[in-house]
Amino acid sequence: MKLLKLLVTVAILLPVFATRQALAESPGGAYYSPVASPVSPAQAEARSGRARWKKRWIATWLAIAALNTLDIQSSRGHGEANPLLRDPSGRFSAGKAMLLKSAIGGGLFATEWWIARRNPRQDYYKPFTVLNTAAAGGLVGVVVHNYSLPPTRAASPALTAQP
């Protein structure tokens, strides 16, 4: 249980600290290398800011992946309201959830990556980082809710026996 609390804490705080640090290091406090470069200081600042936001963007994806894993783990054995994620008995299906979450997450990641690569002069990493941090926050709420549910009891053999 302590490991689970540690994982949830890291998954919550990783994108928050990454975004906060990137905001603190934004253009007003950017670091310039004393080494001469063929690009202007403004271009160097834009490149370094973009690289920092890209690292934060990657960190948010790691947090989303970890939180999706925790969501699937926390839902196992419980009843499921979403018909896409339940098995014929009405229980949560981890296999369906992994498939659906992987497809949605992969599609969103591919779309963000494609947009960022298609327009290299635009810095899309900052808004994507904020978007992914908000999505991670929503997943934190789901995981916390799932862990607050009472544990399910196994059905007794007397109730499941067929006459």
PyRosetta script that sets phi, psi and omega in degrees:
from pyrosetta import init, pose_from_sequence

init()
pose = pose_from_sequence("MKLLKLLVTVAILLPVFATRQALAESPGGAYYSPVASPVSPAQAEARSGRARWKKRWIATWLAIAALNTLDIQSSRGHGEANPLLRDPSGRFSAGKAMLLKSAIGGGLFATEWWIARRNPRQDYYKPFTVLNTAAAGGLVGVVVHNYSLPPTRAASPALTAQP")
pose.set_psi(1, -35.0)
pose.set_omega(1, 178.4)
pose.set_phi(2, -65.9)
pose.set_psi(2, -37.7)
pose.set_omega(2, 178.0)
pose.set_phi(3, -64.5)
pose.set_psi(3, -39.2)
pose.set_omega(3, 178.9)
pose.set_phi(4, -64.0)
pose.set_psi(4, -44.0)
pose.set_omega(4, 178.1)
pose.set_phi(5, -62.2)
pose.set_psi(5, -39.2)
pose.set_omega(5, 178.3)
pose.set_phi(6, -64.3)
pose.set_psi(6, -43.9)
pose.set_omega(6, 179.2)
pose.set_phi(7, -62.9)
pose.set_psi(7, -42.8)
pose.set_omega(7, 178.8)
pose.set_phi(8, -63.9)
pose.set_psi(8, -43.0)
pose.set_omega(8, 179.6)
pose.set_phi(9, -61.9)
pose.set_psi(9, -45.3)
pose.set_omega(9, 179.0)
pose.set_phi(10, -64.6)
pose.set_psi(10, -43.1)
pose.set_omega(10, -179.7)
pose.set_phi(11, -63.8)
pose.set_psi(11, -32.4)
pose.set_omega(11, 178.6)
pose.set_phi(12, -75.0)
pose.set_psi(12, -46.2)
pose.set_omega(12, -170.9)
pose.set_phi(13, -83.2)
pose.set_psi(13, -25.0)
pose.set_omega(13, -177.3)
pose.set_phi(14, -57.4)
pose.set_psi(14, -55.3)
pose.set_omega(14, 179.9)
pose.set_phi(15, -68.4)
pose.set_psi(15, -30.3)
pose.set_omega(15, 179.6)
pose.set_phi(16, -65.9)
pose.set_psi(16, -49.1)
pose.set_omega(16, 179.4)
pose.set_phi(17, -67.0)
pose.set_psi(17, -37.0)
pose.set_omega(17, 179.4)
pose.set_phi(18, -63.3)
pose.set_psi(18, -44.1)
pose.set_omega(18, 179.8)
pose.set_phi(19, -67.9)
pose.set_psi(19, -42.1)
pose.set_omega(19, -179.7)
pose.set_phi(20, -62.6)
pose.set_psi(20, -43.3)
pose.set_omega(20, -180.0)
pose.set_phi(21, -65.6)
pose.set_psi(21, -40.5)
pose.set_omega(21, -179.8)
pose.set_phi(22, -65.6)
pose.set_psi(22, -37.8)
pose.set_omega(22, 177.4)
pose.set_phi(23, -66.0)
pose.set_psi(23, -37.6)
pose.set_omega(23, 179.4)
pose.set_phi(24, -68.1)
pose.set_psi(24, -29.4)
pose.set_omega(24, -178.1)
pose.set_phi(25, -94.5)
pose.set_psi(25, 8.4)
pose.set_omega(25, -176.6)
pose.set_phi(26, -67.7)
pose.set_psi(26, 175.4)
pose.set_omega(26, -162.7)
pose.set_phi(27, -35.9)
pose.set_psi(27, -36.1)
pose.set_omega(27, -178.7)
pose.set_phi(28, -63.6)
pose.set_psi(28, -31.6)
pose.set_omega(28, -176.9)
pose.set_phi(29, -118.7)
pose.set_psi(29, 29.3)
pose.set_omega(29, -176.9)
pose.set_phi(30, -69.6)
pose.set_psi(30, 148.1)
pose.set_omega(30, -179.5)
pose.set_phi(31, -94.4)
pose.set_psi(31, 130.3)
pose.set_omega(31, 176.7)
pose.set_phi(32, -109.5)
pose.set_psi(32, 132.3)
pose.set_omega(32, 179.1)
pose.set_phi(33, -75.4)
pose.set_psi(33, 139.3)
pose.set_omega(33, 178.7)
pose.set_phi(34, -72.6)
pose.set_psi(34, -11.1)
pose.set_omega(34, 180.0)
pose.set_phi(35, -74.4)
pose.set_psi(35, 133.2)
pose.set_omega(35, 179.8)
pose.set_phi(36, -66.3)
pose.set_psi(36, 138.3)
pose.set_omega(36, 178.7)
pose.set_phi(37, -132.7)
pose.set_psi(37, 155.2)
pose.set_omega(37, -178.1)
pose.set_phi(38, -74.5)
pose.set_psi(38, -4.1)
pose.set_omega(38, 179.7)
pose.set_phi(39, -102.2)
pose.set_psi(39, 157.5)
pose.set_omega(39, 179.4)
pose.set_phi(40, -71.9)
pose.set_psi(40, 159.5)
pose.set_omega(40, 178.3)
pose.set_phi(41, -58.6)
pose.set_psi(41, -35.4)
pose.set_omega(41, 179.3)
pose.set_phi(42, -65.5)
pose.set_psi(42, -40.9)
pose.set_omega(42, 178.0)
pose.set_phi(43, -67.3)
pose.set_psi(43, -40.4)
pose.set_omega(43, 178.5)
pose.set_phi(44, -63.6)
pose.set_psi(44, -40.3)
pose.set_omega(44, 178.6)
pose.set_phi(45, -65.2)
pose.set_psi(45, -41.8)
pose.set_omega(45, 179.1)
pose.set_phi(46, -63.7)
pose.set_psi(46, -41.7)
pose.set_omega(46, 179.7)
pose.set_phi(47, -65.2)
pose.set_psi(47, -44.1)
pose.set_omega(47, -178.5)
pose.set_phi(48, -68.6)
pose.set_psi(48, -37.3)
pose.set_omega(48, 176.7)
pose.set_phi(49, -64.9)
pose.set_psi(49, -41.3)
pose.set_omega(49, 178.2)
pose.set_phi(50, -63.7)
pose.set_psi(50, -40.7)
pose.set_omega(50, 179.9)
pose.set_phi(51, -65.3)
pose.set_psi(51, -39.5)
pose.set_omega(51, 178.5)
pose.set_phi(52, -65.6)
pose.set_psi(52, -43.7)
pose.set_omega(52, 179.2)
pose.set_phi(53, -67.4)
pose.set_psi(53, -32.3)
pose.set_omega(53, 177.4)
pose.set_phi(54, -65.0)
pose.set_psi(54, -40.6)
pose.set_omega(54, 177.5)
pose.set_phi(55, -63.0)
pose.set_psi(55, -41.1)
pose.set_omega(55, 178.2)
pose.set_phi(56, -66.4)
pose.set_psi(56, -37.6)
pose.set_omega(56, 177.9)
pose.set_phi(57, -61.0)
pose.set_psi(57, -43.5)
pose.set_omega(57, 177.7)
pose.set_phi(58, -64.4)
pose.set_psi(58, -39.8)
pose.set_omega(58, 178.6)
pose.set_phi(59, -62.4)
pose.set_psi(59, -37.5)
pose.set_omega(59, 178.5)
pose.set_phi(60, -66.3)
pose.set_psi(60, -33.6)
pose.set_omega(60, 177.9)
pose.set_phi(61, -69.5)
pose.set_psi(61, -36.1)
pose.set_omega(61, 175.2)
pose.set_phi(62, -64.0)
pose.set_psi(62, -41.0)
pose.set_omega(62, 178.2)
pose.set_phi(63, -64.5)
pose.set_psi(63, -42.4)
pose.set_omega(63, 178.8)
pose.set_phi(64, -63.2)
pose.set_psi(64, -42.0)
pose.set_omega(64, 178.6)
pose.set_phi(65, -62.9)
pose.set_psi(65, -43.6)
pose.set_omega(65, 179.0)
pose.set_phi(66, -64.2)
pose.set_psi(66, -41.7)
pose.set_omega(66, -179.5)
pose.set_phi(67, -69.7)
pose.set_psi(67, -35.4)
pose.set_omega(67, 175.2)
pose.set_phi(68, -63.9)
pose.set_psi(68, -38.6)
pose.set_omega(68, 177.0)
pose.set_phi(69, -63.8)
pose.set_psi(69, -44.7)
pose.set_omega(69, 177.3)
pose.set_phi(70, -63.8)
pose.set_psi(70, -36.5)
pose.set_omega(70, 178.3)
pose.set_phi(71, -62.8)
pose.set_psi(71, -45.5)
pose.set_omega(71, 179.5)
pose.set_phi(72, -64.2)
pose.set_psi(72, -44.2)
pose.set_omega(72, -179.3)
pose.set_phi(73, -64.0)
pose.set_psi(73, -39.4)
pose.set_omega(73, -176.8)
pose.set_phi(74, -75.0)
pose.set_psi(74, -17.8)
pose.set_omega(74, -178.4)
pose.set_phi(75, -91.8)
pose.set_psi(75, -14.8)
pose.set_omega(75, -176.0)
pose.set_phi(76, -58.9)
pose.set_psi(76, 133.7)
pose.set_omega(76, 176.4)
pose.set_phi(77, 86.6)
pose.set_psi(77, -9.1)
pose.set_omega(77, 179.9)
pose.set_phi(78, -94.6)
pose.set_psi(78, 162.1)
pose.set_omega(78, 172.4)
pose.set_phi(79, -69.5)
pose.set_psi(79, 155.1)
pose.set_omega(79, -176.5)
pose.set_phi(80, -127.8)
pose.set_psi(80, 129.4)
pose.set_omega(80, 179.4)
pose.set_phi(81, -83.8)
pose.set_psi(81, -28.4)
pose.set_omega(81, -178.2)
pose.set_phi(82, -78.6)
pose.set_psi(82, 117.3)
pose.set_omega(82, -178.0)
pose.set_phi(83, -65.3)
pose.set_psi(83, -21.1)
pose.set_omega(83, 178.2)
pose.set_phi(84, -73.4)
pose.set_psi(84, -20.5)
pose.set_omega(84, -174.0)
pose.set_phi(85, -111.7)
pose.set_psi(85, 7.6)
pose.set_omega(85, -178.4)
pose.set_phi(86, -113.1)
pose.set_psi(86, 156.3)
pose.set_omega(86, 177.4)
pose.set_phi(87, -89.7)
pose.set_psi(87, 178.4)
pose.set_omega(87, -177.8)
pose.set_phi(88, -59.0)
pose.set_psi(88, -24.4)
pose.set_omega(88, 179.9)
pose.set_phi(89, -84.9)
pose.set_psi(89, -0.9)
pose.set_omega(89, 179.2)
pose.set_phi(90, 89.8)
pose.set_psi(90, 1.8)
pose.set_omega(90, 178.5)
pose.set_phi(91, -88.0)
pose.set_psi(91, 161.5)
pose.set_omega(91, 178.0)
pose.set_phi(92, -65.7)
pose.set_psi(92, 133.6)
pose.set_omega(92, 177.4)
pose.set_phi(93, -107.2)
pose.set_psi(93, 108.9)
pose.set_omega(93, -177.1)
pose.set_phi(94, -64.0)
pose.set_psi(94, -36.8)
pose.set_omega(94, -180.0)
pose.set_phi(95, -63.1)
pose.set_psi(95, -45.8)
pose.set_omega(95, 178.2)
pose.set_phi(96, -64.5)
pose.set_psi(96, -39.8)
pose.set_omega(96, -179.4)
pose.set_phi(97, -64.6)
pose.set_psi(97, -43.5)
pose.set_omega(97, 178.7)
pose.set_phi(98, -61.7)
pose.set_psi(98, -42.8)
pose.set_omega(98, -179.8)
pose.set_phi(99, -63.6)
pose.set_psi(99, -48.4)
pose.set_omega(99, -177.7)
pose.set_phi(100, -67.0)
pose.set_psi(100, -45.2)
pose.set_omega(100, -179.8)
pose.set_phi(101, -65.9)
pose.set_psi(101, -37.5)
pose.set_omega(101, 177.2)
pose.set_phi(102, -65.2)
pose.set_psi(102, -41.5)
pose.set_omega(102, 179.9)
pose.set_phi(103, -65.5)
pose.set_psi(103, -45.8)
pose.set_omega(103, -179.6)
pose.set_phi(104, -66.8)
pose.set_psi(104, -47.8)
pose.set_omega(104, -179.9)
pose.set_phi(105, -63.9)
pose.set_psi(105, -43.1)
pose.set_omega(105, 178.5)
pose.set_phi(106, -64.2)
pose.set_psi(106, -39.6)
pose.set_omega(106, 178.1)
pose.set_phi(107, -65.4)
pose.set_psi(107, -42.2)
pose.set_omega(107, 178.8)
pose.set_phi(108, -67.0)
pose.set_psi(108, -43.1)
pose.set_omega(108, 178.2)
pose.set_phi(109, -61.9)
pose.set_psi(109, -45.9)
pose.set_omega(109, -179.4)
pose.set_phi(110, -61.9)
pose.set_psi(110, -39.5)
pose.set_omega(110, 179.1)
pose.set_phi(111, -65.3)
pose.set_psi(111, -46.1)
pose.set_omega(111, 178.5)
pose.set_phi(112, -62.2)
pose.set_psi(112, -44.3)
pose.set_omega(112, 179.8)
pose.set_phi(113, -62.4)
pose.set_psi(113, -44.0)
pose.set_omega(113, -179.5)
pose.set_phi(114, -62.4)
pose.set_psi(114, -44.3)
pose.set_omega(114, 179.4)
pose.set_phi(115, -62.8)
pose.set_psi(115, -44.7)
pose.set_omega(115, -179.2)
pose.set_phi(116, -65.4)
pose.set_psi(116, -38.0)
pose.set_omega(116, -179.7)
pose.set_phi(117, -76.7)
pose.set_psi(117, -30.1)
pose.set_omega(117, -177.9)
pose.set_phi(118, -72.0)
pose.set_psi(118, -31.9)
pose.set_omega(118, -179.1)
pose.set_phi(119, -121.5)
pose.set_psi(119, 76.6)
pose.set_omega(119, -174.0)
pose.set_phi(120, -66.7)
pose.set_psi(120, -19.7)
pose.set_omega(120, -179.1)
pose.set_phi(121, -82.4)
pose.set_psi(121, -18.8)
pose.set_omega(121, 176.9)
pose.set_phi(122, -90.4)
pose.set_psi(122, 142.2)
pose.set_omega(122, 177.9)
pose.set_phi(123, -99.1)
pose.set_psi(123, 94.4)
pose.set_omega(123, -179.8)
pose.set_phi(124, -91.0)
pose.set_psi(124, -8.2)
pose.set_omega(124, -175.2)
pose.set_phi(125, -65.5)
pose.set_psi(125, -34.4)
pose.set_omega(125, -179.6)
pose.set_phi(126, -65.1)
pose.set_psi(126, -53.1)
pose.set_omega(126, 178.7)
pose.set_phi(127, -65.2)
pose.set_psi(127, -33.2)
pose.set_omega(127, 177.7)
pose.set_phi(128, -66.5)
pose.set_psi(128, -37.1)
pose.set_omega(128, 177.9)
pose.set_phi(129, -64.3)
pose.set_psi(129, -43.6)
pose.set_omega(129, 178.9)
pose.set_phi(130, -64.5)
pose.set_psi(130, -43.6)
pose.set_omega(130, 178.3)
pose.set_phi(131, -60.5)
pose.set_psi(131, -47.1)
pose.set_omega(131, -179.2)
pose.set_phi(132, -67.0)
pose.set_psi(132, -34.5)
pose.set_omega(132, 176.7)
pose.set_phi(133, -64.9)
pose.set_psi(133, -40.4)
pose.set_omega(133, 176.7)
pose.set_phi(134, -64.4)
pose.set_psi(134, -41.1)
pose.set_omega(134, 177.6)
pose.set_phi(135, -63.7)
pose.set_psi(135, -40.2)
pose.set_omega(135, 177.5)
pose.set_phi(136, -63.9)
pose.set_psi(136, -38.0)
pose.set_omega(136, 176.6)
pose.set_phi(137, -62.4)
pose.set_psi(137, -40.2)
pose.set_omega(137, 175.9)
pose.set_phi(138, -63.7)
pose.set_psi(138, -40.3)
pose.set_omega(138, 177.8)
pose.set_phi(139, -65.8)
pose.set_psi(139, -34.2)
pose.set_omega(139, 176.5)
pose.set_phi(140, -60.3)
pose.set_psi(140, -43.5)
pose.set_omega(140, 178.0)
pose.set_phi(141, -60.0)
pose.set_psi(141, -41.7)
pose.set_omega(141, 179.2)
pose.set_phi(142, -64.8)
pose.set_psi(142, -44.5)
pose.set_omega(142, -179.0)
pose.set_phi(143, -64.2)
pose.set_psi(143, -44.3)
pose.set_omega(143, 179.3)
pose.set_phi(144, -61.3)
pose.set_psi(144, -42.6)
pose.set_omega(144, 178.0)
pose.set_phi(145, -61.6)
pose.set_psi(145, -46.0)
pose.set_omega(145, -178.9)
pose.set_phi(146, -61.1)
pose.set_psi(146, -39.9)
pose.set_omega(146, 179.6)
pose.set_phi(147, -74.1)
pose.set_psi(147, -17.7)
pose.set_omega(147, 177.7)
pose.set_phi(148, -82.9)
pose.set_psi(148, -12.3)
pose.set_omega(148, 179.0)
pose.set_phi(149, -70.1)
pose.set_psi(149, 146.5)
pose.set_omega(149, 178.4)
pose.set_phi(150, -67.2)
pose.set_psi(150, 149.8)
pose.set_omega(150, 179.1)
pose.set_phi(151, -65.1)
pose.set_psi(151, 146.7)
pose.set_omega(151, 179.9)
pose.set_phi(152, -84.3)
pose.set_psi(152, 147.8)
pose.set_omega(152, 177.1)
pose.set_phi(153, -99.8)
pose.set_psi(153, 144.2)
pose.set_omega(153, 177.3)
pose.set_phi(154, -69.5)
pose.set_psi(154, 144.1)
pose.set_omega(154, 178.5)
pose.set_phi(155, -67.5)
pose.set_psi(155, 139.6)
pose.set_omega(155, -179.8)
pose.set_phi(156, -73.5)
pose.set_psi(156, 148.7)
pose.set_omega(156, -178.6)
pose.set_phi(157, -60.8)
pose.set_psi(157, -28.9)
pose.set_omega(157, -179.9)
pose.set_phi(158, -65.9)
pose.set_psi(158, -33.9)
pose.set_omega(158, -178.8)
pose.set_phi(159, -78.2)
pose.set_psi(159, -26.9)
pose.set_omega(159, -176.6)
pose.set_phi(160, -95.3)
pose.set_psi(160, -8.9)
pose.set_omega(160, -178.4)
pose.set_phi(161, -70.1)
pose.set_psi(161, 136.4)
pose.set_omega(161, 177.6)
pose.set_phi(162, -92.9)
pose.set_psi(162, 134.4)
pose.set_omega(162, 179.2)
pose.set_phi(163, -72.9)
pose.dump_pdb("model.pdb")
